[in-house]
């Protein structure tokens, strides 16, 4: 790293933000597998009531804490963040803390934590706010914002995350042309003229550009948002954006699952911001990891199921105007004949999308 991992004896903290599907968890995994020799504590925040992100982070020696409270860190969960930071102080040889926020989070109030709580401020130093931007989909949100259509919804959150960044990583550049990447970078510069901007594929960044950079500038942050140290800055969440969590015992049929995901994407693609899950597929001895956004999804091989471990699928969908009953029914229709009950939930009415 180009900067010492300790600032005046404090533990440096990097806040990793970015809208849903930008690649934050992929970057966390990249950091954890890099040969940097540092002991890092990772704090994950879910926007949903079933923990999934922890299982998506690869196995490592690092400490991983997860807050699956159905709320962004920028709301009531901030007290949970403070509690975790206090507990981390008792751990031996902790070099750095990495906070991966929910895609719905405004990084502003998270940064406040390191200045308004005396105990946290005495032992931790905010090193940088790093914002990942999805090269393929960010333009849609910026278009809405510039047209005056998104000043109280997802576009507003995307712009907030970009505006408050110390470092911006334009990710997934392999999905767009160099000209589109250049045009997007220019738009980001108009929102944030001072942040360092880099590009990446699969979030494979040079760690010296995002860790240990001492980039967080309190004076600049205060100028950008004069309310940023106020306890209640009126952070707004679009009430139409919801998180639907589904858990199924038993196995899913892979073909039926793929067909359902295709129908779901065709029917609700623009409103379906994020899909992620850990799934049990019939005939496969490893977990299946599902990642998706809008009409795109990917199934990949995960860790093996342990002997005697109950096989179950956990799925979280985040989007606008989602119908829980239809989503539960759709996933249940993918189960093998021996299974089909939603764990811990009564059967829901309604047909699956496209059925």
FIBAFI-982515 format. One record per atom (N, C-alpha, C, O): residue in three letters; x, y, z. Coordinates in steps of 0.1 Angstrom, whole numbers, plus 5000, padded with zeros to 4 digits. Example, Ala and Ser with C-alpha at 12.3 -4.5 7.8 and 13.67 -1.06 7.14 Angstrom:
BEGIN
ala513249435078/ala512349555078/ala513249675078/ala514249675085/ser512849785071/ser513749895071/ser512950005079/ser513450115080/
% end
This chain:
BEGIN
unk500849885000/unk500050005000/unk500950135000/unk502050125005/unk500350234995/unk501150354994/unk501050445006/unk501750545008/unk500150405015/unk499950475028/unk499950385039/unk499450265038/unk500450425051/unk500450335062/unk499050285066/unk498150365064/unk498950165070/unk497650105074/unk497150165087/unk496050125091/unk497950245094/unk497450305106/unk497650455105/unk498750505101/unk496550525108/unk496650675108/unk496550725122/unk495550715129/unk497750775127/unk497850825141/unk497350715151/unk496750745161/unk497750595148/unk497450485157/unk496050425156/unk495650335163/unk495250485146/unk493850435144/unk493750335133/unk494650325125/unk492750245134/unk492550145124/unk491850215112/unk490750275114/unk492350205100/unk491750265088/unk490550185084/unk490550055085/unk489550255079/unk488250195074/unk487950235060/unk488050355057/unk487650145052/unk487250175038/unk485750135037/unk485350025040/unk484950235032/unk483550205029/unk483350185014/unk483750265006/unk482850065011/unk482650024997/unk481150034994/unk480349965000/unk480850114985/unk479450134981/unk479250124966/unk480250104959/unk478050144962/unk477750124948/unk476350064946/unk475949994955/unk475650104936/unk474250054934/unk474249904932/unk475249844929/unk473049844933/unk472849704933/unk473449644920/unk473149694909/unk474249544922/unk474849474910/unk476149534905/unk476549484894/unk476649634911/unk477849694906/unk479149614907/unk480049634900/unk479149514917/unk480249424918/unk480949444931/unk482149414932/unk480249484942/unk480949514955/unk481449384961/unk482549374965/unk480649274961/unk481049154967/unk482249094959/unk483149034965/unk482249114946/unk483349064938/unk484649134942/unk485749074942/unk484549264944/unk485749344949/unk486149294962/unk487349284965/unk485249264971/unk485649214985/unk486449084983/unk487449074990/unk485948994975/unk486648874973/unk488048894967/unk488948824970/unk488148994958/unk489449024952/unk490349074962/unk491549034962/unk489849154971/unk490749204982/unk491149094992/unk492349094996/unk490249004995/unk490548905005/unk491548794999/unk492248735007/unk491548784986/unk492548684980/unk493848744976/unk494748674972/unk493948874977/unk495248944973/unk496348914983/unk496048894995/unk497548914978/unk498748894987/unk499149024993/unk500249074989/unk498449065003/unk498749195009/unk499249175023/unk499749275029/unk499049065029/unk499649035042/unk498949105054/unk499449115065/unk497749165051/unk497049235062/unk495849155067/unk495149085059/unk495449175079/unk494349115085/unk493149215084/unk493249315090/unk492149175077/unk491049265074/unk489749215080/unk489449095078/unk488949295086/unk487649265091/unk486649315081/unk486749435077/unk485749235076/unk484749275066/unk483349275073/unk482949185080/unk482749395071/unk481349415077/unk480449415065/unk480549505056/unk479449325064/unk478549325053/unk477149375058/unk476749345070/unk476449435049/unk475049485052/unk474149435042/unk474349455030/unk473049365046/unk472049315036/unk470849405036/unk470449465046/unk470249415024/unk468949475023/unk467949355021/unk467449335010/unk467549295032/unk466649175031/unk466749105044/unk467749125052/unk465849015047/unk465748945060/unk466348805060/unk466348745070/unk466948765049/unk467648635049/unk469048655045/unk469348715034/unk470048625053/unk471448655050/unk471948575038/unk471748455037/unk472548645028/unk473048585017/unk474548625014/unk475348545010/unk474848755016/unk476148805012/unk477248735019/unk478348715013/unk477048695031/unk478148625038/unk478548505031/unk479748465030/unk477548425026/unk477848305019/unk478448335005/unk479148245000/unk478248454999/unk478848484987/unk480348524988/unk481048514978/unk480748565000/unk482148595002/unk482948465004/unk482548385012/unk484048454997/unk484848334997/unk485448305011/unk485548395019/unk485748185014/unk486448145026/unk487748215028/unk488548225018/unk488048275040/unk489348345042/unk489548345057/unk488748305065/unk490748395061/unk491048405075/unk490548535081/unk490648555093/unk489948615072/unk489448745077/unk488148725085/unk487448635084/unk487948825094/unk486648825102/unk485548885093/unk485748985086/unk484448815092/unk483248865084/unk482048875094/unk481648785100/unk481548995094/unk480349025102/unk479249065093/unk479449135083/unk478049015096/unk476849045087/unk475749105095/unk475349055105/unk475149205089/unk473949265095/unk472749245086/unk472549325076/unk471949135088/unk470849115079/unk469549155086/unk468749075091/unk469349285087/unk468249345094/unk467249415085/unk466349485090/unk467349385072/unk466349445063/unk466449595062/unk465449655058/unk467549655066/unk467649795066/unk469049835061/unk470049765063/unk469149955055/unk470450005051/unk471250055063/unk470650095073/unk472550055061/unk473350105072/unk473050255075/unk473350305086/unk472450325065/unk472250465067/unk471050495075/unk470750605078/unk470350385080/unk469150405088/unk469450355102/unk470550385107/unk468550285108/unk468750235122/unk469950145124/unk470350125135/unk470350085113/unk471449985115/unk472750045119/unk473749975122/unk472850185119/unk474150245122/unk474550215136/unk475750205139/unk473550195145/unk473850155159/unk474550015159/unk475449995167/unk474049925150/unk474649795149/unk476149805144/unk477049735149/unk476349895135/unk477749925130/unk478649965141/unk479749915143/unk478150055149/unk478950105161/unk479249995170/unk480349985175/unk478249905173/unk478549795182/unk479549695177/unk480449655184/unk479549675164/unk480449585158/unk481849645158/unk482849575161/unk482049775155/unk483349835156/unk483849835170/unk485049815172/unk483049845180/unk483549835194/unk484049695197/unk485049685204/unk483349595192/unk483749455194/unk485049425187/unk485849355192/unk485249485175/unk486449455168/unk487649505175/unk488749445172/unk487549605183/unk488749655190/unk489449555199/unk490549565202/unk488649445203/unk489249345212/unk489949235204/unk490649155210/unk489949245191/unk490549135183/unk492049165182/unk492449285182/unk492849055181/unk494249075180/unk494649115165/unk494149055156/unk495649205164/unk496249235152/unk495249265140/unk495149185131/unk494449365142/unk493549395131/unk494149515123/unk494349625129/unk494349495111/unk495049605103/unk494049695096/unk494449815093/unk492849655093/unk491949735084/unk490549675086/unk490349565088/unk489549765084/unk488149735083/unk487549775069/unk487849885065/unk486849675063/unk486249705051/unk484749685053/unk484249585056/unk483949795050/unk482549795051/unk481849785037/unk482049875029/unk481149675034/unk480449665022/unk479049705024/unk478349625031/unk478549815019/unk477149855022/unk476149785013/unk476549725002/unk474949795016/unk473849755007/unk473849844995/unk474249964996/unk473449794984/unk473349874972/unk472349984974/unk472350084966/unk471449984984/unk470450084986/unk470950194995/unk470250294998/unk472250185000/unk472650275011/unk473250395006/unk473950404995/unk473050505013/unk473750635011/unk474950635019/unk474850615032/unk476150645014/unk477450645022/unk477550755031/unk478350745041/unk476850865029/unk477050985037/unk476850955052/unk477750985060/unk475650895057/unk475550875071/unk476450775077/unk476750775088/unk476950675068/unk477950585073/unk479250655077/unk479850625087/unk479650745068/unk480850825071/unk480650905084/unk481550935091/unk479450955086/unk479151035098/unk479550955111/unk480051015120/unk479350825110/unk479650745122/unk481050765128/unk481250765140/unk481950795119/unk483350805123/unk483750945128/unk484850975132/unk482651025129/unk482951165134/unk481951205145/unk482251295153/unk480751145146/unk479851185156/unk479851095168/unk479251125178/unk480450975167/unk480550885178/unk481950895183/unk482950855177/unk482150945196/unk483450975201/unk484350845202/unk485550855199/unk483750735207/unk484550615209/unk485050565195/unk486150525194/unk484150565185/unk484550515172/unk485650605166/unk486650565161/unk485450735168/unk486450835162/unk487750825169/unk488750855163/unk487750785181/unk489050775189/unk489950655184/unk491150655186/unk489250555178/unk490050435175/unk490050395160/unk490750305155/unk489150465152/unk489150435137/unk489250565129/unk488850665133/unk489850545117/unk490050655108/unk489450615095/unk489750515089/unk488450695090/unk487850675077/unk488950705066/unk489350815064/unk489350595059/unk490350615049/unk489850665035/unk490350745029/unk488750605031/unk488150645018/unk486750585016/unk486450475022/unk485950655009/unk484650595004/unk484850554989/unk485150644981/unk484750424986/unk485050374973/unk483650334967/unk482950254972/unk483350394955/unk482050374949/unk482250294936/unk483050334927/unk481650174935/unk481650104922/unk480450144914/unk479350164919/unk480750164901/unk479750204891/unk479650094880/unk480650054875/unk478350054878/unk478149954868/unk478150014854/unk477350094850/unk479249984846/unk479450054833/unk478250034824/unk477950114815/unk477549914825/unk476449884816/unk475149954819/unk474449994810/unk474849974832/unk473550014836/unk473550154843/unk472450214844/unk474650214846/unk474650344853/unk474050454845/unk473350544850/unk474250444831/unk473750554823/unk472250564824/unk471750684823/unk471450454826/unk470050464827/unk469650554839/unk468750634838/unk470350534850/unk470050604862/unk470450754861/unk469750844865/unk471550774854/unk471950914852/unk471050984843/unk470751104845/unk470550924833/unk469550984824/unk468351024831/unk467851134829/unk467850934840/unk466650964848/unk466851084857/unk465951174858/unk468051084863/unk468351194872/unk468451334865/unk467851434869/unk469151334853/unk469251454846/unk467951504840/unk467751624837/unk467051404837/unk465751444832/unk464751494843/unk463651524840/unk465251484855/unk464351524866/unk463351424870/unk462451454877/unk463651294866/unk462651184869/unk463151104881/unk462351014886/unk464351124886/unk464851034896/unk465451104908/unk466351044915/unk464851214912/unk465451294923/unk464951244937/unk465251294947/unk464151134936/unk463651074949/unk463550924948/unk462650864953/unk464550864941/unk464450724939/unk465850664936/unk466850724941/unk465950554929/unk467250484927/unk468250584920/unk469450574924/unk467850664911/unk468750754904/unk469350844914/unk470550884913/unk468550894923/unk469050984934/unk470150914942/unk471150974945/unk469950784945/unk470850714953/unk472150694946/unk473250694951/unk472050654933/unk473250634924/unk474050764924/unk475250754925/unk473450874922/unk474151004921/unk474751034935/unk475951084935/unk474051014946/unk474651034959/unk475850954961/unk476851004966/unk475850824957/unk477050744959/unk478250794951/unk479350784956/unk477950834939/unk479050894931/unk479551024936/unk480751044937/unk478651114940/unk479051244945/unk479851234958/unk480751324960/unk479651134966/unk480351134979/unk481651044979/unk482251024989/unk481950994967/unk483050904966/unk484450974967/unk484551084962/unk485450904972/unk486850954971/unk487550884960/unk488450934954/unk487050754957/unk487550684946/unk486350614939/unk485450564945/unk486350624926/unk485250564918/unk485850454909/unk486850484902/unk485250334909/unk485750224901/unk484550194891/unk483550154895/unk484850224878/unk483850194868/unk484050044864/unk485050004857/unk483149964869/unk483349814867/unk482549764856/unk481649824850/unk482849634852/unk482149564841/unk482449634827/unk481549634819/unk483549694825/unk483849764813/unk483949664801/unk483949704789/unk484049534804/unk484049434793/unk482649424787/unk482549354776/unk481649484793/unk480249474788/unk479849594779/unk478749594774/unk480749684778/unk480449804770/unk481749834761/unk482749774762/unk481549934752/unk482649974743/unk483550074750/unk483150134760/unk484750084745/unk485650194751/unk485050324750/unk485250414759/unk484350354739/unk483650484738/unk482650514748/unk482450624753/unk481850404751/unk480850414762/unk481450434775/unk480950514783/unk482550364778/unk483250384791/unk483750534792/unk483650594802/unk484350584781/unk484850724781/unk483650824783/unk483850914791/unk482550794777/unk481450884778/unk480850884793/unk480550984799/unk480750764799/unk480350754812/unk481250824822/unk480850884831/unk482550804820/unk483550864829/unk483451014828/unk483551084839/unk483151074817/unk482851214816/unk481651264824/unk481751364830/unk480651184824/unk479451214831/unk479751204846/unk479251284854/unk480551104850/unk480851094864/unk481751214869/unk481551264880/unk482551264860/unk483351374863/unk482551504866/unk482851584874/unk481451514858/unk480551624860/unk479851614874/unk479451724880/unk479651494879/unk479051484892/unk480151494903/unk479851564914/unk481251444901/unk482351444911/unk483651474904/unk484251384898/unk484151594905/unk485351634898/unk486651604905/unk487651624899/unk486551554917/unk487751534925/unk488151394928/unk489251364932/unk487151304927/unk487451164930/unk488351094919/unk488251124907/unk489251014924/unk490050934914/unk489250834907/unk488450764914/unk489250814894/unk488450724887/unk489350624880/unk490250654873/unk488950494882/unk489650384875/unk488650294869/unk487450304873/unk489050204861/unk488150104854/unk488549964858/unk489749944861/unk487649874856/unk487949734860/unk487049644852/unk485949674848/unk487449514851/unk486649404847/unk486649304859/unk487649274864/unk485449264862/unk485249164873/unk485849224886/unk486349144894/unk485849354888/unk486349424900/unk487849394903/unk488249404915/unk488549354893/unk490049334895/unk490749464895/unk491349494884/unk490849534906/unk491549664906/unk492849654913/unk493149554920/unk493749754910/unk494949764917/unk494649814932/unk494049924933/unk494949734942/unk494449764955/unk495049894960/unk494449954969/unk496149934955/unk496750064959/unk495850184956/unk496050294961/unk494950164947/unk494050274943/unk492850284952/unk492050384951/unk492550184960/unk491350184968/unk491650164983/unk490750194991/unk492750104987/unk493050085001/unk494350165005/unk495250174998/unk494250215017/unk495450285023/unk495750415015/unk496950445014/unk494750485010/unk495050605002/unk494850735010/unk495150835004/unk494350725022/unk494050845030/unk493350955022/unk493651065023/unk492350905015/unk491650995005/unk490451075011/unk490051175006/unk489951025023/unk488751095028/unk489051235033/unk489951245042/unk488451335027/unk488751475030/unk487451535037/unk486551565030/unk487551555050/unk486351605057/unk485951735052/unk484751765051/unk486851825049/unk486551955044/unk485751955031/unk484752025029/unk486251865021/unk485551855008/unk484151795010/unk483251835004/unk484051695019/unk482751625021/unk481751735027/unk480551735023/unk482151815036/unk481251915042/unk480852015031/unk479752065032/unk481752045022/unk481352145012/unk480352085002/unk479452154998/unk480551954999/unk479651884990/unk478251874995/unk477251884988/unk478151855009/unk476851835015/unk476951895029/unk477451835038/unk476452025030/unk476652095043/unk475852035054/unk476052075066/unk474951935052/unk474151875062/unk474751745067/unk474151675075/unk475951715062/unk476451575063/unk476751535078/unk476751415081/unk476951635087/unk477151595101/unk475951615109/unk476051605121/unk474851645103/unk473551655110/unk473051515113/unk473151425105/unk472451495125/unk471951365128/unk470851305118/unk470851195115/unk470051395114/unk468951355105/unk469051435092/unk468551555092/unk469551375082/unk469751455069/unk468551425059/unk468651465048/unk467551355064/unk466351335056/unk466551235045/unk466051245034/unk467451135047/unk467651035036/unk466350965033/unk465650915041/unk466150955020/unk464850915015/unk464950775008/unk465950755000/unk464050685011/unk464050555004/unk462750544995/unk461650575000/unk462950504983/unk461750484974/unk460950374980/unk461350264981/unk459650404984/unk458850304990/unk458450194980/unk458050084985/unk458550214967/unk458250104957/unk459350004956/unk459149894951/unk460550034961/unk461649934961/unk461649844973/unk461649894985/unk461449724971/unk461349624982/unk462349514980/unk462849484970/unk462549444991/unk463349324991/unk462449204995/unk461849205005/unk462449104986/unk461648984988/unk462548864990/unk463448834982/unk462448805002/unk463348695006/unk462548565006/unk461448555011/unk463048464999/unk462348334998/unk463348225003/unk464548224999/unk462848135011/unk463748015015/unk462947885013/unk461747875017/unk463547795006/unk462947665003/unk463747555008/unk464947555007/unk463147455014/unk463747335018/unk463847235007/unk462847234999/unk464847155005/unk464947054995/unk465647114982/unk466347204983/unk465447044971/unk466147064959/unk465347134948/unk464147124948/unk466047214939/unk465347274928/unk465847204915/unk466947154915/unk464947194905/unk465347144892/unk466047254884/unk465447364882/unk467247224879/unk467947334873/unk467247384860/unk467247504858/unk466747294852/unk466147344840/unk464947434843/unk464747534836/unk464047384852/unk462947464856/unk463347604862/unk462647704859/unk464447604869/unk464947724875/unk465347824864/unk464947944864/unk466147774854/unk466647854843/unk465447914836/unk465448034832/unk464447834833/unk463247884825/unk462447984833/unk462048084827/unk462347964846/unk461648064855/unk462448194855/unk461848304854/unk463748194857/unk464548314857/unk464448384844/unk464348514843/unk464348314832/unk464248374819/unk462848444818/unk462748564813/unk461748384823/unk460448444823/unk460448564832/unk459848664828/unk461048554843/unk461048664853/unk461748784847/unk461248894848/unk462948754841/unk463648864835/unk462848934823/unk462949054822/unk462248854815/unk461448914804/unk460248994809/unk459949094803/unk459648954820/unk458449024825/unk458849144834/unk458149244833/unk459849134842/unk460149234852/unk461549294851/unk462049364860/unk462349264840/unk463749304839/unk464049444843/unk464949464852/unk463449544838/unk463749684842/unk463549714856/unk464249804862/unk462649644863/unk462349674877/unk463049584886/unk462949594899/unk463749484881/unk464449384890/unk465949424891/unk466749394882/unk466249494902/unk467549544903/unk468649444907/unk469749444902/unk468249344915/unk469249254920/unk468649124924/unk467549114930/unk469249014920/unk468948874924/unk470148814930/unk471248824923/unk470148754941/unk471248684946/unk470748564955/unk469748584962/unk471548454955/unk471048344963/unk472048234963/unk472948224956/unk471848144973/unk472548014974/unk471547904973/unk470547904981/unk471647824963/unk470647734959/unk471147584960/unk472247554958/unk470147494962/unk470347354962/unk469747294950/unk468547304948/unk470547244940/unk470047194928/unk470147034928/unk471046974933/unk469046974923/unk468946834923/unk470146764916/unk470446814905/unk470746664922/unk471846594915/unk473146664916/unk474146604911/unk473346774923/unk474546844924/unk475046844939/unk474246884948/unk476246814942/unk476746804956/unk477346934960/unk477946944971/unk477347044952/unk477847174956/unk476647274956/unk475747264948/unk476847374964/unk475847484964/unk475947554950/unk477047564944/unk474847604945/unk474847684933/unk474647834937/unk473747864945/unk475547924932/unk475548064936/unk474848134924/unk475248124913/unk473748204927/unk473048284917/unk473248434919/unk473148484930/unk473748494909/unk473848644909/unk473148694896/unk473248634886/unk472348804898/unk471648854887/unk471249004889/unk471149044900/unk471049074878/unk470449204878/unk469649224865/unk470149184854/unk468549294866/unk467749324854/unk467449184847/unk466849094853/unk467749174835/unk467449054827/unk468648954827/unk468448844822/unk469648994834/unk470848904833/unk470948824846/unk470648874857/unk471448704845/unk471748624857/unk472848524854/unk473048484842/unk473448474864/unk474548384863/unk474448274874/unk474348314886/unk474648154870/unk474748044880/unk476147984880/unk476647954870/unk476747984892/unk478147934893/unk478247834905/unk477347824913/unk479247754905/unk479447654915/unk480047714928/unk480947794927/unk479447674939/unk479847724952/unk480447614960/unk480947514955/unk480547624973/unk481147534982/unk480247404983/unk479047404981/unk480847294986/unk480147164987/unk479247164999/unk479447225009/unk478147094998/unk477247065009/unk477946975019/unk478546875015/unk477847005032/unk478446915042/unk477546795045/unk476346805043/unk478146685049/unk477346565052/unk476446595064/unk476846645074/unk475146565062/unk474146585072/unk473546725072/unk472646755080/unk474146815064/unk473646955063/unk472246955056/unk472246905045/unk471247025061/unk470047035054/unk470247115041/unk470847215040/unk469647055030/unk469747125017/unk468647215015/unk467447175016/unk468847345014/unk467847445012/unk468347555003/unk469547575002/unk467447624997/unk467747734988/unk467347864995/unk466247875001/unk468147974994/unk467848104999/unk468048204988/unk469048204982/unk467048284985/unk466948374974/unk466448514979/unk465548524986/unk467248614975/unk466748754978/unk466648824964/unk467548824956/unk465548894962/unk465248974951/unk464949114955/unk464149134964/unk465649214949/unk465449354952/unk464949424939/unk465649414929/unk463849494940/unk463449564929/unk462249654932/unk461849674943/unk461549704921/unk460449794923/unk459149714920/unk458949654910/unk458249734930/unk456949674928/unk456849524927/unk456049464919/unk457749454934/unk457849304933/unk456649244941/unk456249294951/unk456149134936/unk454949064942/unk455548944949/unk455948844942/unk455548944962/unk456048834970/unk455348704967/unk456048594965/unk454048704966/unk453348574964/unk453748514950/unk453948394949/unk453848594940/unk454148544927/unk455548494926/unk455848394920/unk456548564933/unk457848514933/unk458048384941/unk458748294937/unk457348374952/unk457448254960/unk456848134952/unk457348024952/unk455648164945/unk455048054938/unk455948014926/unk456047894922/unk456548114920/unk457448084908/unk458648004912/unk458947904905/unk459248034923/unk460447954927/unk459947814932/unk460647714930/unk458847804939/unk458347674944/unk458047584932/unk458147464933/unk457647644921/unk457347564909/unk458547494903/unk458447404895/unk459747544908/unk460947484903/unk461447364911/unk462447304908/unk460747344922/unk461247234931/unk461047094926/unk460147074917/unk461746994930/unk461546864926/unk460346804933/unk459946864943/unk459746704929/unk458446654935/unk458546624950/unk457446644956/unk459646594955/unk459746564970/unk459746684978/unk459646674991/unk459946804972/unk459946924980/unk458947024975/unk458146994966/unk458947144980/unk458047244975/unk457447344985/unk456847434982/unk457747314998/unk457147405009/unk458147515011/unk459347495012/unk457647635013/unk458547745016/unk458847735031/unk457947735039/unk460147735034/unk460547715048/unk460047825057/unk460447945054/unk459347795067/unk458947895076/unk457847995071/unk457548095078/unk457247965060/unk456148045054/unk454947965050/unk455147855046/unk453748015051/unk452647945045/unk452647955030/unk453348035024/unk451947855024/unk451847855009/unk451247985004/unk450348035010/unk451848034993/unk451348164988/unk450448134975/unk450748044968/unk449548224973/unk448648204961/unk449348284950/unk450248364952/unk448848264938/unk449348344926/unk450148254918/unk450848164922/unk450148284904/unk450948204895/unk452348264893/unk452548384895/unk453348174890/unk454648224887/unk454648314875/unk453848294866/unk455648404874/unk455748484862/unk455848404849/unk456748314849/unk455048434840/unk455148364827/unk454548224826/unk454548164816/unk453948184838/unk453348044838/unk452048044830/unk451347944828/
% end
